[in-house]
Amino acid sequence: MSKREDDRPGPSPDIEAFNRLEGAVDSALSRLEGLRADLQVSRKKAGEMETLLRKFTGGEEDPSSLMSRLQSLEDENGVLAERLRKGREGVQKLLARIRFLEEQG
């Protein structure tokens, strides 16, 4: 009597678990290599940007303090723009009064 293929024992559960673990580890290592490569590219780009920024600023200031100063100036610019808008409104009101008074006189 011959054994059917379905009756043959498959790989043991320990071997299946080991194979799955090995696949997971290989996948994790592959992902780690990809992340390391991405990190290396990012660090290189950051270094290039800092070098360009230092060349642009003459190397006088730290890039982070320069960014802080830029943000402060942008905030101040917003405040000044609002003050100009209100000032223009006031001037328009004064001009309207002057025109009214000229028409009355």
PyMOL commands that set and color helices and strands:
alter all, ss='L'
color gray80, all
select helices_A, chain A and resi 5-7+13-57+63-104
alter helices_A, ss='H'
color red, helices_A
deselect
rebuild
show_as cartoon
